[in-house]
Amino acid sequence: MKIKTLIIILFIISYSCNRPATNNFVLSGTIDGDAPEIIYLTYGNKEDSCKVINKSFKFKGSVASPTRAQFNIYPANTQDYPLYIENSSMTVKIKVDKKPYNGIDVNFIKLENVTGSKTAEIQKNYLKFYANYNSNKEDNPKLYSKIRTIIKNNPKNVFSGDLLSDIANEEFFNRKKLLSLYSILDTSKQSKTSLETITKKLFPETHVQIGDKMIDFILPNKDNILVQTKNYRNSYLFIDFWASWCAPCRKQSPELLKTYKIYKTKGFEILGVSIDQNKEQWLKAIEKDQLTWQNVIDTYGVDSNILNAYDATTSIPVNYLINKEGIVIKNNITTTELKEFLKNEFKSD
C-alpha cells in the first residue's frame, strides 16, 4: 500500500511540474533581418524589454485575458498588425527591415507567423479572408457577414472588439450595421481603446469636435514643469499627440519644424503631447528630432481623461488646431494643410 501511495504521489508531482501554466505566458520569438540588441514588448499598460541573442528572444508575463500587444524597436518603428498575447506558450517569427527615413532609422516590423494561441488562429483566419476580399472591394456584404460570424462566435475575445474598432470607419459601415455588431459584442471583455473608437462612431459627441471649445489641460514638460493650455490664448495652437516609437509621428517633425520657425513670432504655437510610457525614450526623441516647441507627456495611456477627450488613445498621430479664442477649428490635418492655413492667415504680415 505504501509503495502504491508513493507511486501515485510521484505521478501527481510529475504531472504538476510538466503541466503548462495557465496563469502566465511565454512568448518565444526569432527575428529575420535587422535584429536589434534589445526588443521591447508593450501590452496593456506594461512595457517589457528583452535582449536579443542569436536573433532570438523570450518574454514571460501574465495577462488577465487575451491582450493586444506590439513590439517596439527604438528609436522608431511600425508594425504591420497587432500581436495578441494569451496565457500560453506562444511562438512568433518576425521580420525587421531597418531603413533611414528623414534622418531617423525606422524599423519596419512584420509578423510572419504566430502560433500557440486561439486568438492568433482567429486573426490568421480573418487576415487570410481579408487578403482575398481586398482584391474585390465591391463585396461589402461578404465582409460584414465574416465580421459578424467572428464576433458571434467569439463575443468575449478582445480581437472581436479590435476588429470592429479597426473597421468602424469604413465608408460602407454605417451606424446601423455598427450597432448590430456592437449589440452582440461582450463589451465587458474588450479593451478600452477599441470601445473608445466604436463609441466615437456611434456617439461622436463624446469627443472634442471641430467647433467645440477646447478642453484645457495641465501636463508636465521635460523639466517636470507644469504647462497649462489656457496660457496659449491669443495664439493659434497646434496640439500634436505623438510618441517616440511612432514612425508616422516622427516623419512629420522636419516639416513641422520648418513651419514653426516661420510663424512662431507671428502668433503660432505648437504643443507636443507624448503618450510614451518610457520617459527616457521620449526625451531622446525630443533631442534627436530637435523639437524646439513645448513638449509635455501623459503616461496614463487609456486611463487618461485628456487622451480620451482628444481621441488620442486608439491611434496616433492625432492633431488639433485651436484658434486664438480656444475653439477647435481643424483636426488631423497634414503639415501641408497647416502650412497653407498659416500662410493665408498671416499673409498681411
C-alpha positions as CSV (number, residue, x, y, z in Angstrom):
1,M,0.0,0.0,0.0
2,K,2.8,2.4,0.9
3,I,4.5,1.7,-2.5
4,K,1.3,2.4,-4.4
5,T,0.8,5.6,-2.5
6,L,4.3,6.7,-3.2
7,I,3.9,6.0,-7.0
8,I,0.6,8.0,-7.0
9,I,2.3,11.0,-5.3
10,L,5.2,10.9,-7.7
11,F,2.8,10.8,-10.6
12,I,0.9,13.8,-9.3
13,I,4.2,15.8,-8.7
14,S,5.4,14.9,-12.2
15,Y,2.1,15.9,-13.8
16,S,2.1,19.2,-11.9
17,C,5.6,20.1,-13.0
18,N,5.0,19.3,-16.6
19,R,1.6,20.8,-16.9
20,P,1.7,24.1,-18.8
21,A,1.0,27.1,-16.5
22,T,-2.4,28.6,-17.0
23,N,-1.7,32.0,-15.4
24,N,1.2,33.2,-17.4
25,F,2.6,33.3,-20.9
26,V,5.8,32.5,-22.6
27,L,6.5,34.2,-25.9
28,S,9.4,32.9,-27.8
29,G,10.5,34.7,-30.9
30,T,13.0,34.7,-33.8
31,I,14.0,37.6,-36.0
32,D,14.7,37.6,-39.7
33,G,16.6,40.6,-40.9
34,D,18.0,43.5,-38.9
35,A,18.0,42.2,-35.3
36,P,18.3,44.9,-32.6
37,E,20.2,44.4,-29.3
38,I,17.1,44.9,-27.3
39,I,13.4,44.5,-28.3
40,Y,10.5,45.9,-26.3
41,L,7.0,44.4,-25.9
42,T,4.1,46.7,-25.0
43,Y,0.9,45.2,-23.8
44,G,-1.9,46.8,-21.7
45,N,-0.1,49.4,-19.6
46,K,3.1,47.5,-19.5
47,E,6.3,47.6,-21.4
48,D,8.9,44.8,-21.1
49,S,12.3,44.5,-22.6
50,C,14.4,41.6,-23.7
51,K,18.0,41.1,-25.0
52,V,18.1,39.6,-28.5
53,I,20.6,36.7,-28.6
54,N,21.4,35.0,-31.8
55,K,18.3,36.7,-33.3
56,S,16.1,35.1,-30.7
57,F,14.2,36.5,-27.7
58,K,11.8,35.3,-25.0
59,F,9.2,37.3,-23.0
60,K,7.4,35.9,-19.9
61,G,4.5,37.5,-18.1
62,S,0.8,37.3,-17.3
63,V,-2.4,38.7,-18.8
64,A,-5.9,38.6,-17.4
65,S,-7.3,37.9,-20.9
66,P,-6.1,37.9,-24.5
67,T,-4.3,41.3,-24.9
68,R,-3.3,43.3,-27.9
69,A,0.5,43.8,-28.0
70,Q,3.1,45.5,-30.1
71,F,6.9,45.1,-30.5
72,N,8.9,48.3,-30.2
73,I,12.4,48.8,-31.5
74,Y,13.8,52.2,-30.8
75,P,14.3,54.9,-32.0
76,A,11.2,54.3,-34.1
77,N,9.2,51.5,-35.7
78,T,5.9,50.5,-37.3
79,Q,4.3,47.0,-37.1
80,D,2.0,45.6,-39.8
81,Y,-0.7,44.2,-37.5
82,P,-1.1,43.6,-33.7
83,L,0.1,40.6,-31.8
84,Y,-2.3,39.0,-29.3
85,I,-0.9,37.5,-26.1
86,E,-2.6,34.8,-24.2
87,N,-1.5,32.8,-21.1
88,S,0.0,30.0,-23.1
89,S,3.3,29.0,-24.8
90,M,3.4,31.1,-27.9
91,T,6.0,31.4,-30.7
92,V,6.4,34.3,-33.1
93,K,8.6,34.9,-36.1
94,I,9.1,38.5,-37.1
95,K,11.0,40.2,-40.0
96,V,12.7,43.5,-39.3
97,D,13.8,45.9,-42.1
98,K,15.7,49.0,-40.8
99,K,15.5,51.9,-43.3
100,P,16.6,55.5,-42.8
101,Y,13.7,58.0,-43.2
102,N,14.2,61.7,-42.7
103,G,17.3,61.1,-40.7
104,I,15.7,58.5,-38.4
105,D,16.3,54.8,-38.5
106,V,12.8,53.3,-38.8
107,N,12.3,49.6,-38.0
108,F,9.6,48.1,-40.2
109,I,8.3,45.0,-38.2
110,K,6.3,42.3,-40.0
111,L,4.7,39.4,-38.1
112,E,5.4,36.5,-40.3
113,N,4.0,33.7,-38.2
114,V,2.3,33.4,-34.8
115,T,1.4,30.1,-33.1
116,G,0.2,28.9,-29.7
117,S,-3.0,30.9,-29.1
118,K,-6.6,30.7,-30.0
119,T,-6.7,34.4,-30.8
120,A,-3.8,34.1,-33.2
121,E,-5.7,31.5,-35.1
122,I,-8.9,33.7,-35.3
123,Q,-6.7,36.6,-36.5
124,K,-4.9,34.4,-39.1
125,N,-8.2,33.2,-40.5
126,Y,-9.5,36.7,-40.8
127,L,-6.3,38.1,-42.4
128,K,-6.4,35.3,-45.0
129,F,-10.1,36.2,-45.8
130,Y,-9.3,39.9,-45.9
131,A,-6.4,39.5,-48.3
132,N,-8.9,37.9,-50.8
133,Y,-11.6,40.4,-50.0
134,N,-9.2,43.3,-50.6
135,S,-8.9,42.4,-54.2
136,N,-12.7,42.6,-54.5
137,K,-13.8,45.7,-52.5
138,E,-17.3,45.5,-54.1
139,D,-18.3,42.6,-51.9
140,N,-19.2,44.6,-48.8
141,P,-22.0,42.2,-47.5
142,K,-19.4,39.4,-47.5
143,L,-17.1,41.3,-45.3
144,Y,-19.9,42.3,-42.9
145,S,-21.0,38.7,-42.7
146,K,-17.5,37.5,-41.9
147,I,-17.1,40.0,-39.1
148,R,-20.5,39.2,-37.7
149,T,-19.5,35.5,-37.6
150,I,-16.3,36.2,-35.8
151,I,-17.9,38.4,-33.2
152,K,-20.9,36.0,-32.7
153,N,-18.5,33.0,-32.2
154,N,-16.1,35.0,-30.1
155,P,-18.0,37.8,-28.3
156,K,-15.6,37.9,-25.3
157,N,-12.4,37.8,-27.3
158,V,-10.5,41.1,-27.5
159,F,-9.8,40.5,-31.2
160,S,-13.6,40.9,-31.9
161,G,-13.7,44.3,-30.4
162,D,-10.4,45.4,-32.0
163,L,-11.6,44.1,-35.4
164,L,-14.8,46.1,-35.0
165,S,-12.8,49.1,-34.0
166,D,-10.5,48.9,-37.0
167,I,-13.3,48.5,-39.5
168,A,-15.7,51.1,-37.9
169,N,-14.6,54.0,-40.1
170,E,-15.0,52.1,-43.4
171,E,-17.4,54.2,-45.5
172,F,-19.9,51.4,-46.0
173,F,-20.0,50.7,-42.3
174,N,-23.0,52.9,-41.4
175,R,-24.3,53.4,-37.9
176,K,-27.0,50.7,-38.3
177,K,-24.5,48.0,-39.2
178,L,-22.1,49.0,-36.5
179,L,-24.9,48.9,-33.9
180,S,-25.9,45.4,-35.0
181,L,-22.4,44.1,-34.4
182,Y,-21.9,46.1,-31.2
183,S,-25.0,44.5,-29.8
184,I,-23.5,41.0,-29.9
185,L,-20.1,42.0,-28.5
186,D,-19.4,41.4,-24.9
187,T,-18.2,44.9,-24.1
188,S,-17.1,43.9,-20.5
189,K,-14.2,41.9,-22.0
190,Q,-13.0,44.4,-24.6
191,S,-10.1,46.9,-24.5
192,K,-10.9,50.4,-23.5
193,T,-9.2,51.8,-26.6
194,S,-11.4,49.8,-29.0
195,L,-14.5,50.7,-27.2
196,E,-13.5,54.4,-27.4
197,T,-13.2,54.2,-31.2
198,I,-16.5,52.3,-31.6
199,T,-18.5,54.6,-29.3
200,K,-16.9,57.7,-31.0
201,K,-18.5,56.5,-34.3
202,L,-21.8,55.6,-32.6
203,F,-21.9,58.7,-30.3
204,P,-19.4,61.3,-31.7
205,E,-20.4,64.0,-29.2
206,T,-18.3,62.2,-26.5
207,H,-15.0,63.6,-28.1
208,V,-13.8,67.1,-28.8
209,Q,-15.2,68.1,-32.2
210,I,-14.5,70.9,-34.6
211,G,-16.4,74.0,-33.4
212,D,-16.1,73.0,-29.7
213,K,-14.3,75.0,-27.1
214,M,-11.1,73.1,-26.4
215,I,-10.8,71.1,-23.1
216,D,-7.9,72.7,-21.2
217,F,-5.4,70.5,-19.5
218,I,-2.2,70.7,-17.5
219,L,0.8,68.3,-18.0
220,P,4.5,68.3,-17.1
221,N,7.2,69.1,-19.6
222,K,10.7,67.6,-19.9
223,D,11.8,69.6,-16.9
224,N,8.8,68.5,-14.9
225,I,7.3,72.0,-15.0
226,L,3.5,72.0,-15.4
227,V,2.3,73.5,-18.7
228,Q,-1.3,74.9,-19.0
229,T,-3.0,75.1,-22.3
230,K,-5.1,78.1,-21.2
231,N,-1.9,80.2,-21.3
232,Y,-1.9,79.8,-25.1
233,R,-4.9,82.0,-25.7
234,N,-4.4,84.8,-28.2
235,S,-2.3,82.4,-30.4
236,Y,-3.1,79.7,-32.9
237,L,-2.2,76.5,-31.1
238,F,-1.4,73.3,-32.9
239,I,-1.6,70.3,-30.4
240,D,0.3,67.3,-31.7
241,F,-0.3,63.9,-29.9
242,W,2.6,61.6,-30.7
243,A,5.1,59.1,-29.2
244,S,8.8,58.4,-29.7
245,W,8.1,54.9,-31.1
246,C,5.5,56.2,-33.7
247,A,7.3,56.4,-37.1
248,P,4.5,58.4,-38.8
249,C,4.6,60.9,-35.9
250,R,8.3,61.5,-36.2
251,K,8.2,61.6,-40.0
252,Q,6.3,64.9,-39.9
253,S,8.7,66.6,-37.4
254,P,11.1,68.1,-40.1
255,E,8.2,69.9,-41.8
256,L,6.6,71.0,-38.5
257,L,10.0,72.5,-37.6
258,K,10.2,74.5,-40.8
259,T,6.6,75.8,-40.3
260,Y,7.3,76.6,-36.6
261,K,10.4,78.6,-37.4
262,I,8.4,80.8,-39.9
263,Y,5.4,81.5,-37.8
264,K,6.4,81.2,-34.1
265,T,6.9,85.0,-33.9
266,K,3.6,85.8,-35.6
267,G,1.2,84.2,-33.1
268,F,1.6,80.5,-33.8
269,E,2.5,77.8,-31.2
270,I,2.9,74.1,-31.1
271,L,2.3,71.9,-28.1
272,G,3.6,68.3,-28.4
273,V,1.8,65.8,-26.1
274,S,3.5,62.5,-25.8
275,I,1.7,59.3,-24.9
276,D,5.0,57.5,-24.2
277,Q,5.3,55.1,-21.3
278,N,9.1,55.3,-21.4
279,K,10.1,58.9,-20.5
280,E,13.8,58.2,-21.4
281,Q,12.9,57.3,-25.0
282,W,10.6,60.4,-25.1
283,L,13.5,62.7,-24.0
284,K,15.8,61.1,-26.6
285,A,13.3,61.6,-29.4
286,I,12.9,65.3,-28.5
287,E,16.7,65.8,-28.6
288,K,17.1,63.7,-31.7
289,D,14.4,65.5,-33.7
290,Q,15.3,68.9,-32.3
291,L,11.8,69.7,-31.2
292,T,12.1,73.3,-30.1
293,W,8.5,73.8,-29.1
294,Q,7.0,73.0,-25.7
295,N,6.6,69.2,-25.1
296,V,4.6,67.6,-22.4
297,I,3.9,63.9,-21.5
298,D,0.8,62.0,-20.4
299,T,1.8,58.5,-19.2
300,Y,-1.7,57.4,-18.1
301,G,-2.5,55.8,-21.5
302,V,-6.0,54.5,-22.0
303,D,-6.9,55.7,-18.5
304,S,-6.1,59.3,-19.3
305,N,-9.1,61.7,-19.4
306,I,-7.1,64.0,-21.6
307,L,-6.2,61.5,-24.2
308,N,-9.7,60.1,-24.3
309,A,-11.2,63.6,-24.7
310,Y,-8.9,64.2,-27.7
311,D,-9.3,60.7,-29.1
312,A,-5.6,60.0,-28.8
313,T,-5.7,56.6,-27.2
314,T,-6.6,54.5,-30.2
315,S,-4.1,55.7,-32.8
316,I,-1.5,58.4,-33.4
317,P,-0.5,60.9,-34.7
318,V,-3.6,63.0,-33.8
319,N,-3.6,66.8,-34.0
320,Y,-5.9,69.7,-33.3
321,L,-5.6,73.3,-34.5
322,I,-7.1,75.8,-31.9
323,N,-7.8,79.4,-32.7
324,K,-7.0,82.4,-30.5
325,E,-10.3,82.1,-28.6
326,G,-9.7,78.5,-27.7
327,I,-12.1,77.0,-30.3
328,V,-11.1,73.8,-32.3
329,I,-11.1,74.8,-36.0
330,K,-9.4,71.8,-37.6
331,N,-8.2,68.3,-36.6
332,N,-5.9,65.7,-38.1
333,I,-4.5,67.9,-40.8
334,T,-1.3,67.3,-42.7
335,T,1.7,69.6,-42.4
336,T,1.0,70.9,-45.9
337,E,-2.5,71.9,-44.9
338,L,-1.2,73.5,-41.7
339,K,1.3,75.5,-43.7
340,E,-1.3,76.6,-46.2
341,F,-3.7,77.7,-43.4
342,L,-1.0,79.8,-41.6
343,K,0.2,81.3,-44.9
344,N,-3.3,82.6,-45.6
345,E,-3.9,83.7,-42.0
346,F,-0.7,85.7,-41.8
347,K,-0.5,86.9,-45.4
348,S,-0.7,90.5,-44.4
349,D,2.3,90.3,-42.0
